[in-house]
Amino acid sequence: MEGLCCPTCGCEKLCHYSGAIGVYECTLCGRNVDQHDLIPTGQFMEMDMSVEEIKELIDIKLDMMLLFPEDKASLIDDIKKLRSRITEVT
């Protein structure tokens, strides 16, 4: 699901859930997400978030770097954007 992500953690690594049509499983947080609940990745990064939520998302992105080393460069870019958002929020 390129360009779409899990609305919970922002992970783009989604796979079809075998139990239902139109349902995807996030490979990071394990949540089952209906295809209509998936959101564009860029939109996820721009959502209003508190400092705590941004810090949690940074931790998730760091975990993703360990699980998906092939995406390391884009994850580093995401972390940089999130860190700059912390300064904007505070």
C-alpha positions as CSV (number, residue, x, y, z in Angstrom):
1,M,0.0,0.0,0.0
2,E,2.4,2.6,-1.2
3,G,1.5,6.2,-0.1
4,L,-1.0,5.0,2.5
5,C,-0.3,4.2,6.2
6,C,-1.7,2.9,9.4
7,P,-3.7,5.6,11.2
8,T,-2.3,4.4,14.5
9,C,1.4,4.4,14.0
10,G,2.1,5.8,10.5
11,C,3.7,2.6,9.2
12,E,3.4,2.0,5.5
13,K,4.1,-1.7,5.8
14,L,0.7,-3.1,5.4
15,C,-0.3,-6.6,4.3
16,H,-3.7,-8.1,3.4
17,Y,-5.4,-9.6,6.5
18,S,-6.3,-13.1,5.4
19,G,-9.6,-13.1,7.3
20,A,-11.4,-10.3,5.5
21,I,-11.5,-8.5,2.2
22,G,-10.4,-4.9,2.3
23,V,-8.7,-5.3,5.6
24,Y,-5.0,-4.8,6.1
25,E,-2.7,-5.7,9.0
26,C,0.0,-3.3,10.1
27,T,3.3,-5.1,10.3
28,L,4.5,-2.8,13.0
29,C,1.7,-2.3,15.5
30,G,-0.3,-5.4,14.4
31,R,-3.6,-3.4,14.1
32,N,-6.1,-4.6,11.6
33,V,-7.2,-1.6,9.5
34,D,-10.1,-1.3,7.0
35,Q,-9.0,0.0,3.6
36,H,-11.2,3.1,4.1
37,D,-9.4,4.0,7.3
38,L,-6.0,4.1,5.8
39,I,-4.6,7.6,5.4
40,P,-2.0,9.2,3.1
41,T,1.4,9.1,4.7
42,G,2.0,12.9,4.1
43,Q,-1.3,13.7,5.8
44,F,-0.4,11.5,8.8
45,M,2.8,13.5,9.2
46,E,0.9,16.8,9.2
47,M,-1.8,15.9,11.7
48,D,-2.1,18.0,14.8
49,M,-0.2,16.2,17.6
50,S,0.9,17.0,21.1
51,V,4.5,17.0,22.0
52,E,4.0,13.6,23.7
53,E,2.4,12.1,20.6
54,I,5.2,13.4,18.4
55,K,7.8,11.8,20.8
56,E,5.9,8.5,20.7
57,L,5.9,8.7,16.9
58,I,9.6,9.3,16.8
59,D,10.1,6.2,19.0
60,I,7.9,4.3,16.5
61,K,10.0,5.5,13.6
62,L,13.2,4.4,15.4
63,D,11.7,1.0,15.9
64,M,10.8,0.9,12.2
65,M,14.4,1.6,11.3
66,L,15.3,-1.7,13.1
67,L,12.5,-3.7,11.5
68,F,12.8,-2.2,8.0
69,P,16.4,-1.2,7.4
70,E,15.7,-0.7,3.7
71,D,13.6,2.3,4.5
72,K,16.2,3.9,6.8
73,A,16.7,7.1,4.7
74,S,13.1,7.9,4.5
75,L,12.6,7.2,8.2
76,I,15.4,9.5,9.1
77,D,13.8,12.2,7.1
78,D,10.5,11.6,8.9
79,I,12.3,11.8,12.3
80,K,13.9,15.1,11.3
81,K,10.5,16.5,10.3
82,L,9.0,15.4,13.6
83,R,11.8,16.9,15.6
84,S,11.3,20.2,13.9
85,R,7.5,20.0,14.7
86,I,8.4,19.6,18.4
87,T,10.0,23.1,18.3
88,E,7.0,24.5,16.5
89,V,4.6,23.1,19.0
90,T,6.5,24.3,22.1
